[in-house]
Amino acid sequence: MNTHTFKAALAAAVAAAVIAIATASPHAYASYASWASPSATVYVNPANGDGLSDSGVISALQAAMDDWNIQGGSPFRFNYGGQVRDTTTGYDGKNVVLFRNENNGGTIAYTYSWWDASNHLLDSDMIIYDPGYTFYAYDGTCDVYAGYGVYLHDLTTHEFGHMLGLLHSSDPSATMYAGYANCATTQRSIEADDIAGIQALYGRSSSSSPAPTAPSNTAPSVSISSPGNNASFAEGTSITFSGSASDTQDGNLTAGLRWTSNIDGAIGNGGSFSRTLSAGTHTITASVTDSGGMSNAGSRTVTVVAPAPSGAGTGGTGGTGGTTGGTGGTGNTSGATLSARGYKTKGVQKADLGWSGLASGQTDVYRNNVLVTTTGNGGSYTDNIGKRGSGTYTYPVCFVPSDTLPTDGAARFASGLSARHFRRRMTEVRVGAAAAALARAGAPIARAEGFEHHAASMEIRENPPSQ
């Protein structure tokens, strides 16, 4: 049995906009192979670099499979096989979807397929390229201003079309047309050309096989009533978390809610509880899974602000996904201010710092109490953090040797000062015999020119104390 790897036409590529001018001709779809049996079981490794929950990723991919199951009007069915930890693709008889922490040019995702000499598919794997894009699992959450946003639901609806045997369509309105616009939700709608393609491969649903209907099991719903979205609390405050969950088949699932924070991890269970959170900007997720294995979740953003140290201004908070950090306040002693902006470049965190009010000279920049660099006091610095996902960082900026700017205005910053940020550097100068001789010659000249203090300084060096 001969097998073939198909690559060239199975990619979902980035497009800033998809524009249709001409009317597509009939049968714009194309195909390369089909499954001998009109079904394919798909396994998912949901591990990703955007902090999306396993249940959120799986729910989005199940919705994409159901787009073809329900809208395709054919006997073909995708089936969800479960969660796996595969990290590589290959011809192993198991269809796997996974994320990969590498770039592939302008490609967001790629589907690799193997088929025999009869053009019957044997295996098909999908790779989603994580860097360079921000992926979203839930509708209404994509931020068009925070890098290139991609809904997993729409992206994988297109890729599952490749997995069932379709190539790219020349119809700009089709799901299988090559291209994905920032935060687009159009590909989840299977169009007439897509339906014609899947029915050409697998036939139409007959009277003995009813038209596709929604699956008997539906995903549960989750509602969060407290805390409110974008709420802010002082560090140490006990925060009340409350919510509910229900399911058409299982009824009340509130007791099964699992609460997590992207910073603190698991924080509680059930419909109501109270606890404190560490300083930073938290994405709070409440998720639940029904008896049929379907999951759903709700989320809130909560900011916990650490108290500013005495004599220091407090900056605003911002995120490392493109949100601008606040401007540091003015301390009681130096009058210095600090501002910061956190953002990502190709998925990698950076922070732009800007300050004023420090004396000229060298400046120490710290991140989370660790010295990052000593730079000339130009009033700005870009910290290439080099990490992915979200993060919370503190940036004290200190003039060397005396002025200190301990603000917390940066990308989701919290206070992180210690006594060492206020140390004064002292310089000890030892004078030898050669310097004493120069001082004896220079003191009269300095006094003659009216520089009395310079003369006194050199006279001190004429008779240095014994060592």
TINU-276842 format. One record per residue (C-alpha): residue number from 1; residue in one letter; x, y, z. Coordinates in nm, 4 decimals. Each point is the difference from the previous one (the first is absolute). Layout:
REM TINU-276842
{site NUM; A; {X; Y; Z}}
...
This chain:
REM TINU-276842
{site 1; M; {0.0000; 0.0000; 0.0000}}
{site 2; N; {0.1463; 0.3342; -0.1034}}
{site 3; T; {-0.0488; 0.3046; 0.2214}}
{site 4; H; {0.0474; 0.3661; -0.0843}}
{site 5; T; {0.0554; 0.3103; 0.2079}}
{site 6; F; {-0.2140; 0.2918; -0.1124}}
{site 7; K; {0.1224; 0.3426; 0.1042}}
{site 8; A; {-0.0110; 0.2695; -0.2599}}
{site 9; A; {-0.3680; 0.0914; -0.0066}}
{site 10; L; {-0.1034; -0.0758; 0.3563}}
{site 11; A; {0.1018; 0.3211; 0.1727}}
{site 12; A; {-0.2146; 0.2763; 0.1483}}
{site 13; A; {0.1967; 0.3140; -0.0820}}
{site 14; V; {-0.0217; 0.3491; 0.1506}}
{site 15; A; {-0.1827; 0.2704; -0.1925}}
{site 16; A; {-0.0652; 0.3535; 0.1178}}
{site 17; A; {-0.3282; -0.0041; -0.1880}}
{site 18; V; {-0.1797; -0.2369; -0.2323}}
{site 19; I; {-0.1679; 0.1851; -0.2896}}
{site 20; A; {-0.2274; -0.1584; -0.2607}}
{site 21; I; {-0.0438; 0.1879; -0.3285}}
{site 22; A; {-0.1018; -0.2576; -0.2610}}
{site 23; T; {-0.2845; -0.2457; 0.0378}}
{site 24; A; {0.1292; -0.3527; 0.0589}}
{site 25; S; {-0.0744; -0.2613; -0.2632}}
{site 26; P; {-0.1865; -0.3208; 0.0922}}
{site 27; H; {0.2033; -0.2734; 0.1666}}
{site 28; A; {0.2796; 0.2223; 0.1203}}
{site 29; Y; {0.0945; -0.2649; 0.2566}}
{site 30; A; {0.2802; -0.2540; -0.0517}}
{site 31; S; {0.0867; -0.3254; 0.1765}}
{site 32; Y; {0.2923; -0.2416; 0.0263}}
{site 33; A; {-0.1278; -0.3110; 0.1888}}
{site 34; S; {-0.2791; -0.1299; 0.2250}}
{site 35; W; {-0.0450; -0.2359; 0.2926}}
{site 36; A; {-0.1135; -0.3501; -0.0995}}
{site 37; S; {-0.2511; 0.0127; 0.2835}}
{site 38; P; {-0.1798; 0.3362; 0.0304}}
{site 39; S; {0.1416; 0.0831; 0.3415}}
{site 40; A; {0.3243; 0.1070; 0.1709}}
{site 41; T; {0.0859; -0.0073; 0.3704}}
{site 42; V; {0.2110; 0.2943; 0.1166}}
{site 43; Y; {0.2204; 0.0240; 0.3099}}
{site 44; V; {0.1140; 0.3324; 0.1486}}
{site 45; N; {0.3094; 0.1143; 0.1909}}
{site 46; P; {-0.1271; 0.3364; 0.1325}}
{site 47; A; {0.3325; 0.1211; 0.1481}}
{site 48; N; {0.0676; 0.3512; -0.1350}}
{site 49; G; {0.2033; 0.3139; 0.0605}}
{site 50; D; {-0.2918; 0.2425; 0.0361}}
{site 51; G; {-0.1208; -0.1221; 0.3384}}
{site 52; L; {-0.3236; -0.1459; -0.1381}}
{site 53; S; {-0.1585; -0.2687; 0.2182}}
{site 54; D; {-0.0110; -0.3592; -0.1240}}
{site 55; S; {-0.3804; 0.0046; 0.0119}}
{site 56; G; {-0.0148; 0.3261; -0.1970}}
{site 57; V; {0.2208; -0.1345; -0.2808}}
{site 58; I; {-0.1891; -0.3307; -0.0203}}
{site 59; S; {-0.3389; 0.1754; -0.0004}}
{site 60; A; {0.1071; 0.2258; -0.2915}}
{site 61; L; {0.1275; -0.2976; -0.2036}}
{site 62; Q; {-0.3163; -0.2035; 0.0665}}
{site 63; A; {-0.2057; 0.2952; -0.1243}}
{site 64; A; {0.2103; 0.0060; -0.3199}}
{site 65; M; {-0.0556; -0.3742; -0.0571}}
{site 66; D; {-0.3731; 0.0470; 0.0528}}
{site 67; D; {-0.0053; 0.2725; -0.2666}}
{site 68; W; {0.0694; -0.2726; -0.2600}}
{site 69; N; {-0.2128; -0.2627; 0.1776}}
{site 70; I; {-0.3084; 0.2207; 0.0185}}
{site 71; Q; {0.0269; 0.2373; -0.2971}}
{site 72; G; {0.1618; -0.2324; -0.2548}}
{site 73; G; {-0.3164; -0.1948; -0.0867}}
{site 74; S; {0.2021; -0.3201; -0.0499}}
{site 75; P; {0.0409; -0.3286; 0.1931}}
{site 76; F; {0.3577; 0.0935; 0.0936}}
{site 77; R; {0.0627; 0.0498; 0.3713}}
{site 78; F; {0.2935; 0.1247; 0.2038}}
{site 79; N; {0.0205; -0.1628; 0.3440}}
{site 80; Y; {0.1957; 0.1304; 0.2983}}
{site 81; G; {0.2276; -0.2778; 0.1280}}
{site 82; G; {0.1357; 0.1640; 0.3144}}
{site 83; Q; {0.2955; 0.1916; 0.1364}}
{site 84; V; {0.3577; -0.1137; -0.0729}}
{site 85; R; {0.3525; 0.1273; 0.0662}}
{site 86; D; {0.1476; -0.0650; -0.3473}}
{site 87; T; {0.2571; 0.2633; -0.1013}}
{site 88; T; {0.0918; -0.1305; -0.3462}}
{site 89; T; {-0.1860; -0.0940; -0.3156}}
{site 90; G; {0.0442; -0.3139; -0.2058}}
{site 91; Y; {-0.1718; -0.2867; -0.1749}}
{site 92; D; {-0.1211; -0.1950; 0.3033}}
{site 93; G; {-0.3705; -0.0481; -0.0774}}
{site 94; K; {-0.1000; 0.2673; 0.2551}}
{site 95; N; {-0.1324; 0.3404; -0.1078}}
{site 96; V; {0.1466; 0.2608; 0.2372}}
{site 97; V; {-0.0330; 0.3783; 0.0417}}
{site 98; L; {0.2857; 0.1698; 0.1872}}
{site 99; F; {0.1691; 0.3370; 0.0510}}
{site 100; R; {0.3652; 0.0532; -0.0904}}
{site 101; N; {0.2247; 0.2710; 0.1439}}
{site 102; E; {0.1610; 0.1000; -0.3294}}
{site 103; N; {-0.0650; 0.2290; -0.2964}}
{site 104; N; {-0.0814; -0.1214; -0.3514}}
{site 105; G; {0.0222; 0.3161; -0.2026}}
{site 106; G; {-0.3450; 0.1586; -0.0267}}
{site 107; T; {-0.1792; -0.3291; 0.0666}}
{site 108; I; {-0.2329; -0.0234; 0.3005}}
{site 109; A; {-0.0761; -0.3718; -0.0298}}
{site 110; Y; {0.0902; -0.2970; -0.2219}}
{site 111; T; {-0.1727; -0.3346; -0.0612}}
{site 112; Y; {0.2141; -0.2995; -0.0974}}
{site 113; S; {-0.1771; -0.3003; -0.1556}}
{site 114; W; {0.0920; -0.3501; -0.1143}}
{site 115; W; {-0.2054; -0.2060; -0.2488}}
{site 116; D; {0.0318; -0.3201; -0.2045}}
{site 117; A; {0.0077; -0.0680; -0.3737}}
{site 118; S; {-0.3818; -0.0021; -0.0052}}
{site 119; N; {-0.0057; 0.3551; 0.1351}}
{site 120; H; {-0.1383; -0.1192; 0.3323}}
{site 121; L; {0.1213; 0.2007; 0.2969}}
{site 122; L; {0.1931; -0.1936; 0.2658}}
{site 123; D; {0.1136; 0.2685; 0.2455}}
{site 124; S; {-0.0235; 0.3782; 0.0332}}
{site 125; D; {0.1667; 0.2282; 0.2579}}
{site 126; M; {-0.0444; 0.3738; 0.0591}}
{site 127; I; {0.2732; 0.2329; 0.1335}}
{site 128; I; {-0.0874; 0.3469; 0.1355}}
{site 129; Y; {0.3038; 0.2331; 0.0050}}
{site 130; D; {-0.0097; 0.1897; 0.3296}}
{site 131; P; {0.2564; 0.2850; -0.0307}}
{site 132; G; {-0.1003; 0.3177; -0.1782}}
{site 133; Y; {-0.3741; -0.0369; 0.0628}}
{site 134; T; {-0.2328; 0.0348; 0.2975}}
{site 135; F; {-0.2568; -0.2810; 0.0118}}
{site 136; Y; {-0.3457; 0.0254; 0.1594}}
{site 137; A; {-0.2306; -0.2848; 0.1023}}
{site 138; Y; {-0.3156; 0.1936; 0.0898}}
{site 139; D; {-0.2196; 0.2210; -0.2173}}
{site 140; G; {0.0146; 0.3735; 0.0657}}
{site 141; T; {0.3474; -0.0046; 0.1570}}
{site 142; C; {0.2263; 0.0704; -0.3001}}
{site 143; D; {0.1790; 0.3386; 0.0228}}
{site 144; V; {0.0730; 0.1419; -0.3463}}
{site 145; Y; {0.2505; 0.2450; 0.1523}}
{site 146; A; {0.2092; -0.2599; 0.1870}}
{site 147; G; {0.1971; -0.1527; -0.2852}}
{site 148; Y; {-0.1426; -0.2391; -0.2604}}
{site 149; G; {-0.3018; -0.1666; 0.1658}}
{site 150; V; {-0.1269; -0.3433; -0.1088}}
{site 151; Y; {-0.3169; -0.1796; 0.1125}}
{site 152; L; {0.0817; -0.3707; 0.0280}}
{site 153; H; {-0.3568; -0.0865; -0.1002}}
{site 154; D; {0.0252; 0.1685; -0.3409}}
{site 155; L; {0.3617; -0.0946; -0.0683}}
{site 156; T; {-0.0598; -0.3708; 0.0628}}
{site 157; T; {-0.3299; -0.0095; -0.1918}}
{site 158; H; {0.2131; 0.0803; -0.3057}}
{site 159; E; {0.2694; -0.2538; 0.0970}}
{site 160; F; {-0.2534; -0.2767; 0.0676}}
{site 161; G; {-0.1166; 0.0561; -0.3587}}
{site 162; H; {0.3521; -0.1042; -0.1081}}
{site 163; M; {-0.0143; -0.2957; 0.2389}}
{site 164; L; {-0.3164; -0.1352; -0.1664}}
{site 165; G; {0.1605; 0.0289; -0.3455}}
{site 166; L; {-0.0606; 0.3504; -0.1401}}
{site 167; L; {0.2607; 0.2339; -0.1473}}
{site 168; H; {-0.0283; 0.3792; -0.0176}}
{site 169; S; {-0.2989; 0.1368; -0.1857}}
{site 170; S; {0.0136; 0.2829; -0.2545}}
{site 171; D; {-0.3314; 0.1361; 0.1371}}
{site 172; P; {0.0894; 0.2975; 0.2284}}
{site 173; S; {-0.3153; -0.0553; 0.2072}}
{site 174; A; {0.0791; -0.3657; 0.0776}}
{site 175; T; {0.1362; -0.1272; 0.3303}}
{site 176; M; {0.2689; -0.1797; -0.2018}}
{site 177; Y; {0.1218; 0.3209; -0.1666}}
{site 178; A; {0.3639; 0.0650; 0.1004}}
{site 179; G; {0.0298; 0.2833; 0.2506}}
{site 180; Y; {-0.0917; 0.1132; 0.3508}}
{site 181; A; {-0.0672; 0.3606; 0.1019}}
{site 182; N; {0.0826; 0.1339; 0.3470}}
{site 183; C; {-0.2620; -0.1261; 0.2533}}
{site 184; A; {-0.2285; -0.1253; -0.2823}}
{site 185; T; {-0.3042; -0.2196; 0.0766}}
{site 186; T; {-0.1093; -0.0719; -0.3578}}
{site 187; Q; {0.1575; -0.3397; -0.0579}}
{site 188; R; {-0.2276; -0.1838; 0.2429}}
{site 189; S; {-0.2868; 0.0506; -0.2469}}
{site 190; I; {0.0175; -0.2822; -0.2581}}
{site 191; E; {-0.0920; 0.1508; -0.3381}}
{site 192; A; {-0.1624; -0.1543; -0.3079}}
{site 193; D; {0.3329; -0.0748; -0.1682}}
{site 194; D; {0.1289; -0.1748; 0.3140}}
{site 195; I; {-0.3195; -0.2074; 0.0223}}
{site 196; A; {0.0326; -0.0962; -0.3662}}
{site 197; G; {0.3579; -0.1117; 0.0705}}
{site 198; I; {-0.0744; -0.2244; 0.2993}}
{site 199; Q; {-0.3051; -0.1494; -0.1756}}
{site 200; A; {0.2097; -0.0743; -0.3096}}
{site 201; L; {0.2318; -0.2058; 0.2225}}
{site 202; Y; {-0.2552; -0.1712; 0.2281}}
{site 203; G; {-0.3427; 0.0469; -0.1564}}
{site 204; R; {-0.3114; 0.1652; 0.1356}}
{site 205; S; {-0.1926; -0.1062; 0.3066}}
{site 206; S; {-0.2829; -0.2291; -0.1227}}
{site 207; S; {-0.3481; -0.0499; 0.1418}}
{site 208; S; {0.1307; -0.3062; 0.1836}}
{site 209; S; {0.2720; 0.2200; 0.1434}}
{site 210; P; {-0.1724; 0.3169; 0.1244}}
{site 211; A; {0.1461; 0.3418; -0.0577}}
{site 212; P; {0.2556; 0.0843; 0.2661}}
{site 213; T; {-0.1428; 0.1308; 0.3236}}
{site 214; A; {0.1663; 0.1430; 0.3060}}
{site 215; P; {0.1606; -0.2655; 0.2227}}
{site 216; S; {-0.2110; -0.1314; 0.2865}}
{site 217; N; {0.2487; 0.1389; 0.2493}}
{site 218; T; {0.0532; 0.3769; 0.0133}}
{site 219; A; {0.2664; 0.1965; 0.1832}}
{site 220; P; {-0.0872; 0.1399; 0.3441}}
{site 221; S; {-0.0286; 0.3730; 0.0662}}
{site 222; V; {0.2064; 0.1896; 0.2580}}
{site 223; S; {-0.0794; 0.3351; 0.1617}}
{site 224; I; {0.2259; 0.2017; 0.2351}}
{site 225; S; {-0.1795; 0.2475; 0.2263}}
{site 226; S; {0.2951; 0.1083; 0.2160}}
{site 227; P; {0.2509; 0.1570; -0.0258}}
{site 228; G; {-0.0940; 0.2446; -0.2723}}
{site 229; N; {0.2103; 0.0142; -0.3139}}
{site 230; N; {0.3025; 0.2346; 0.0309}}
{site 231; A; {-0.0557; 0.0333; 0.3766}}
{site 232; S; {0.2954; 0.1224; 0.2071}}
{site 233; F; {0.0938; -0.0918; 0.3583}}
{site 234; A; {0.2776; 0.0909; 0.2409}}
{site 235; E; {0.2438; -0.2796; 0.0754}}
{site 236; G; {-0.1138; -0.1983; 0.3038}}
{site 237; T; {-0.3730; 0.0585; -0.0640}}
{site 238; S; {-0.2197; -0.3098; 0.0220}}
{site 239; I; {-0.1781; -0.0244; -0.3373}}
{site 240; T; {-0.3355; -0.1772; -0.0382}}
{site 241; F; {-0.0349; -0.2290; -0.3017}}
{site 242; S; {-0.3469; -0.1194; -0.0957}}
{site 243; G; {-0.1543; -0.1509; -0.3118}}
{site 244; S; {-0.2319; -0.2657; -0.1344}}
{site 245; A; {-0.0047; -0.2690; -0.2673}}
{site 246; S; {-0.2863; -0.1886; -0.1634}}
{site 247; D; {-0.0428; -0.2569; -0.2721}}
{site 248; T; {-0.2975; -0.0995; -0.2165}}
{site 249; Q; {0.0621; -0.3690; 0.0631}}
{site 250; D; {0.1539; 0.0022; 0.3522}}
{site 251; G; {-0.1797; 0.2935; 0.1605}}
{site 252; N; {0.1779; 0.1996; 0.2725}}
{site 253; L; {0.3807; -0.0436; -0.0182}}
{site 254; T; {0.0969; 0.2878; 0.2324}}
{site 255; A; {0.1652; -0.2349; 0.2511}}
{site 256; G; {0.2332; -0.1185; -0.2780}}
{site 257; L; {0.1470; 0.3434; -0.0770}}
{site 258; R; {0.3812; 0.0138; 0.0082}}
{site 259; W; {0.1578; 0.3444; 0.0473}}
{site 260; T; {0.3526; 0.0871; -0.1142}}
{site 261; S; {0.2258; 0.3058; -0.0294}}
{site 262; N; {0.2656; 0.0387; -0.2668}}
{site 263; I; {0.2340; 0.1192; 0.2783}}
{site 264; D; {-0.0988; -0.2012; 0.3117}}
{site 265; G; {-0.1244; -0.3207; -0.1689}}
{site 266; A; {-0.2962; -0.1845; 0.1562}}
{site 267; I; {-0.1794; 0.2315; 0.2453}}
{site 268; G; {-0.3286; -0.1730; 0.0917}}
{site 269; N; {-0.2982; -0.2209; -0.0850}}
{site 270; G; {-0.3766; 0.0281; -0.0049}}
{site 271; G; {-0.2450; 0.2871; -0.0127}}
{site 272; S; {0.1435; 0.2351; 0.2629}}
{site 273; F; {0.3173; 0.0528; 0.2052}}
{site 274; S; {0.2318; 0.2796; 0.1114}}
{site 275; R; {0.3780; 0.0338; 0.0002}}
{site 276; T; {0.2874; 0.2399; -0.0616}}
{site 277; L; {0.2058; 0.0185; -0.3198}}
{site 278; S; {0.3593; 0.0999; -0.0581}}
{site 279; A; {0.0774; 0.3396; -0.1526}}
{site 280; G; {-0.0414; 0.0256; -0.3769}}
{site 281; T; {-0.2637; -0.0109; -0.2726}}
{site 282; H; {-0.1794; -0.3350; 0.0115}}
{site 283; T; {-0.2100; -0.1765; -0.2612}}
{site 284; I; {-0.2509; -0.1910; 0.2131}}
{site 285; T; {-0.1603; -0.3013; -0.1729}}
{site 286; A; {-0.2943; -0.2042; 0.1279}}
{site 287; S; {-0.0429; -0.3225; -0.1994}}
{site 288; V; {-0.2259; -0.3048; 0.0156}}
{site 289; T; {-0.0321; -0.3303; -0.1879}}
{site 290; D; {-0.3273; -0.1915; -0.0429}}
{site 291; S; {-0.0530; -0.3761; 0.0145}}
{site 292; G; {0.0372; -0.0236; -0.3781}}
{site 293; G; {0.3500; 0.1502; 0.0091}}
{site 294; M; {-0.0941; 0.3422; -0.1376}}
{site 295; S; {0.1465; 0.3041; 0.1748}}
{site 296; N; {-0.0527; 0.3721; 0.0200}}
{site 297; A; {0.1466; 0.2874; 0.1991}}
{site 298; G; {-0.0416; 0.3648; 0.0915}}
{site 299; S; {0.2732; 0.2478; 0.0835}}
{site 300; R; {0.0592; 0.3326; 0.1752}}
{site 301; T; {0.2981; 0.2344; 0.0242}}
{site 302; V; {0.0904; 0.1056; 0.3560}}
{site 303; T; {0.2854; 0.2278; 0.1061}}
{site 304; V; {0.1580; -0.0260; 0.3460}}
{site 305; V; {0.2099; 0.3068; 0.0814}}
{site 306; A; {0.2893; -0.0159; 0.2448}}
{site 307; P; {0.0369; 0.3030; 0.2318}}
{site 308; A; {0.2549; 0.2571; -0.1144}}
{site 309; P; {0.3075; 0.0345; 0.2259}}
{site 310; S; {0.0400; 0.3205; 0.2015}}
{site 311; G; {0.1498; 0.2812; -0.2041}}
{site 312; A; {-0.0716; -0.1627; -0.3356}}
{site 313; G; {-0.2616; 0.0585; -0.2675}}
{site 314; T; {-0.2178; -0.2823; -0.1310}}
{site 315; G; {-0.0362; -0.0602; -0.3748}}
{site 316; G; {-0.2953; -0.1427; -0.1898}}
{site 317; T; {-0.0342; -0.3624; -0.1037}}
{site 318; G; {0.0269; -0.1410; -0.3509}}
{site 319; G; {0.0313; -0.3352; -0.1753}}
{site 320; T; {0.2761; -0.1610; -0.1997}}
{site 321; G; {-0.2412; -0.0619; -0.2873}}
{site 322; G; {0.0019; 0.3549; -0.1340}}
{site 323; T; {-0.1698; 0.2005; 0.2767}}
{site 324; T; {0.1763; 0.3208; 0.1039}}
{site 325; G; {0.1229; 0.0173; 0.3580}}
{site 326; G; {-0.0801; 0.2972; 0.2213}}
{site 327; T; {0.2292; 0.2888; 0.0890}}
{site 328; G; {0.1809; -0.0161; 0.3330}}
{site 329; G; {-0.0919; 0.2587; 0.2619}}
{site 330; T; {0.2296; 0.2534; 0.1651}}
{site 331; G; {0.1925; -0.1013; 0.3116}}
{site 332; N; {0.0189; 0.2222; 0.3035}}
{site 333; T; {0.3764; 0.0346; -0.0212}}
{site 334; S; {0.1347; 0.0019; -0.3542}}
{site 335; G; {-0.2950; 0.1209; -0.2084}}
{site 336; A; {0.0824; -0.2713; -0.2548}}
{site 337; T; {-0.2599; -0.1817; -0.2122}}
{site 338; L; {-0.0029; -0.3291; -0.1907}}
{site 339; S; {-0.2348; -0.1306; -0.2701}}
{site 340; A; {-0.0023; -0.3371; -0.1746}}
{site 341; R; {-0.1737; -0.1783; -0.2868}}
{site 342; G; {-0.0140; -0.3793; -0.0274}}
{site 343; Y; {-0.0515; -0.1673; -0.3370}}
{site 344; K; {0.0968; -0.2996; -0.2139}}
{site 345; T; {0.2050; -0.0286; -0.3190}}
{site 346; K; {-0.0702; -0.3326; -0.1746}}
{site 347; G; {-0.1296; -0.1331; 0.3297}}
{site 348; V; {0.3103; 0.1026; 0.2002}}
{site 349; Q; {-0.0437; 0.2420; 0.2932}}
{site 350; K; {0.1625; 0.3450; 0.0037}}
{site 351; A; {-0.0387; 0.3087; 0.2168}}
{site 352; D; {0.0736; 0.3635; -0.0948}}
{site 353; L; {0.1039; 0.2111; 0.3020}}
{site 354; G; {0.0147; 0.3772; 0.0161}}
{site 355; W; {0.1007; 0.2202; 0.2946}}
{site 356; S; {0.0752; 0.3576; 0.0943}}
{site 357; G; {0.1139; 0.1934; 0.3065}}
{site 358; L; {0.3233; -0.1939; 0.0636}}
{site 359; A; {0.3363; 0.1740; 0.0151}}
{site 360; S; {0.2278; -0.0538; -0.2973}}
{site 361; G; {0.2440; -0.2889; 0.0020}}
{site 362; Q; {-0.0374; -0.3773; 0.0004}}
{site 363; T; {-0.3350; -0.1700; 0.0719}}
{site 364; D; {-0.0633; -0.3529; 0.1317}}
{site 365; V; {-0.3107; -0.1793; -0.1377}}
{site 366; Y; {-0.1362; -0.2916; 0.2054}}
{site 367; R; {-0.2645; -0.2600; -0.0907}}
{site 368; N; {-0.1548; -0.1811; 0.2980}}
{site 369; N; {0.2919; 0.1099; 0.2232}}
{site 370; V; {0.2633; -0.1338; -0.2446}}
{site 371; L; {0.2316; 0.2493; -0.1746}}
{site 372; V; {-0.0725; -0.0069; -0.3750}}
{site 373; T; {0.2411; 0.2670; -0.1198}}
{site 374; T; {0.1939; 0.3132; 0.0921}}
{site 375; T; {-0.0517; 0.2613; -0.2679}}
{site 376; G; {0.0608; 0.3659; -0.0662}}
{site 377; N; {-0.2775; 0.2151; 0.1410}}
{site 378; G; {-0.1728; 0.0565; -0.3356}}
{site 379; G; {-0.3448; -0.0266; 0.1525}}
{site 380; S; {-0.1084; -0.3191; -0.1803}}
{site 381; Y; {0.0825; -0.3696; -0.0381}}
{site 382; T; {-0.1604; -0.3025; -0.1734}}
{site 383; D; {0.0207; -0.3217; 0.1998}}
{site 384; N; {-0.0043; -0.3098; -0.2228}}
{site 385; I; {-0.1513; -0.2374; 0.2568}}
{site 386; G; {0.0181; -0.2978; -0.2371}}
{site 387; K; {-0.2980; -0.1901; 0.1411}}
{site 388; R; {-0.3363; -0.0972; -0.1492}}
{site 389; G; {-0.3502; 0.0045; 0.1455}}
{site 390; S; {-0.0913; 0.2487; 0.2724}}
{site 391; G; {0.2072; 0.1262; 0.2902}}
{site 392; T; {0.0277; 0.2444; 0.2902}}
{site 393; Y; {0.3159; 0.2031; 0.0474}}
{site 394; T; {0.1295; 0.2789; 0.2280}}
{site 395; Y; {0.2414; 0.2606; -0.1386}}
{site 396; P; {0.1822; 0.2237; 0.2510}}
{site 397; V; {0.2278; 0.2434; -0.1865}}
{site 398; C; {0.2814; 0.1441; 0.2136}}
{site 399; F; {0.2443; 0.2842; -0.0610}}
{site 400; V; {0.3572; -0.0985; 0.0858}}
{site 401; P; {0.1038; 0.0733; 0.2683}}
{site 402; S; {-0.2673; 0.1853; 0.1945}}
{site 403; D; {-0.3432; 0.0543; -0.1601}}
{site 404; T; {-0.2492; -0.2885; -0.0002}}
{site 405; L; {-0.3232; -0.0323; -0.1994}}
{site 406; P; {-0.1955; -0.2925; 0.1506}}
{site 407; T; {-0.3217; 0.0289; -0.1950}}
{site 408; D; {-0.2125; -0.2905; -0.1113}}
{site 409; G; {-0.1275; 0.1417; -0.3283}}
{site 410; A; {0.0516; -0.2666; -0.2631}}
{site 411; A; {-0.1408; -0.3135; -0.1536}}
{site 412; R; {-0.2263; -0.1406; 0.2739}}
{site 413; F; {0.2452; 0.1143; 0.2612}}
{site 414; A; {-0.0129; -0.0516; 0.3741}}
{site 415; S; {0.2223; 0.1489; 0.2686}}
{site 416; G; {0.3210; -0.1891; 0.0616}}
{site 417; L; {0.2295; 0.2349; 0.1896}}
{site 418; S; {0.2605; -0.0992; 0.2549}}
{site 419; A; {0.2531; 0.1945; 0.2040}}
{site 420; R; {0.2704; -0.0489; -0.2578}}
{site 421; H; {-0.1811; 0.2253; -0.2486}}
{site 422; F; {0.0837; 0.3007; 0.2251}}
{site 423; R; {0.3709; -0.0672; 0.0583}}
{site 424; R; {0.2444; 0.2848; -0.0628}}
{site 425; R; {0.3248; -0.0932; -0.1705}}
{site 426; M; {0.3084; 0.1454; 0.1745}}
{site 427; T; {0.3375; 0.0647; -0.1648}}
{site 428; E; {0.3290; -0.0170; 0.1941}}
{site 429; V; {0.2990; 0.1882; -0.1459}}
{site 430; R; {0.3506; -0.0827; 0.1233}}
{site 431; V; {0.2793; 0.2510; -0.0663}}
{site 432; G; {0.3633; -0.1066; -0.0458}}
{site 433; A; {0.3247; 0.1938; 0.0034}}
{site 434; A; {-0.0158; 0.0946; -0.3671}}
{site 435; A; {-0.3441; 0.1535; 0.0426}}
{site 436; A; {0.1206; 0.1901; 0.3079}}
{site 437; A; {0.2795; 0.1580; -0.2057}}
{site 438; L; {-0.2476; 0.1123; -0.2630}}
{site 439; A; {-0.2235; 0.1447; 0.2723}}
{site 440; R; {0.2864; 0.2104; 0.1428}}
{site 441; A; {0.0583; 0.1496; -0.3454}}
{site 442; G; {-0.3658; 0.0486; -0.0845}}
{site 443; A; {-0.1325; 0.1545; 0.3223}}
{site 444; P; {0.1711; 0.3421; -0.0450}}
{site 445; I; {-0.1215; 0.0185; -0.3607}}
{site 446; A; {-0.3593; -0.0791; 0.0988}}
{site 447; R; {0.0040; 0.2618; 0.2783}}
{site 448; A; {0.1454; 0.2631; -0.2355}}
{site 449; E; {-0.2874; -0.0614; -0.2417}}
{site 450; G; {-0.2608; 0.0347; 0.2758}}
{site 451; F; {-0.0823; -0.3697; 0.0429}}
{site 452; E; {0.0414; -0.0124; 0.3756}}
{site 453; H; {-0.1835; -0.3306; 0.0474}}
{site 454; H; {0.2092; -0.1677; -0.2668}}
{site 455; A; {0.3130; 0.1251; 0.1689}}
{site 456; A; {-0.1193; -0.1301; 0.3385}}
{site 457; S; {-0.0764; -0.3385; -0.1544}}
{site 458; M; {0.3484; -0.0290; -0.1464}}
{site 459; E; {0.1611; 0.1101; 0.3280}}
{site 460; I; {-0.1753; -0.2861; 0.1761}}
{site 461; R; {0.1628; -0.2347; -0.2513}}
{site 462; E; {0.3449; 0.1473; 0.0728}}
{site 463; N; {-0.0057; -0.1801; 0.3352}}
{site 464; P; {-0.2127; -0.3142; -0.0523}}
{site 465; P; {-0.0835; -0.1961; 0.3173}}
{site 466; S; {0.2073; -0.3068; 0.0639}}
{site 467; Q; {-0.1440; -0.3217; -0.1497}}
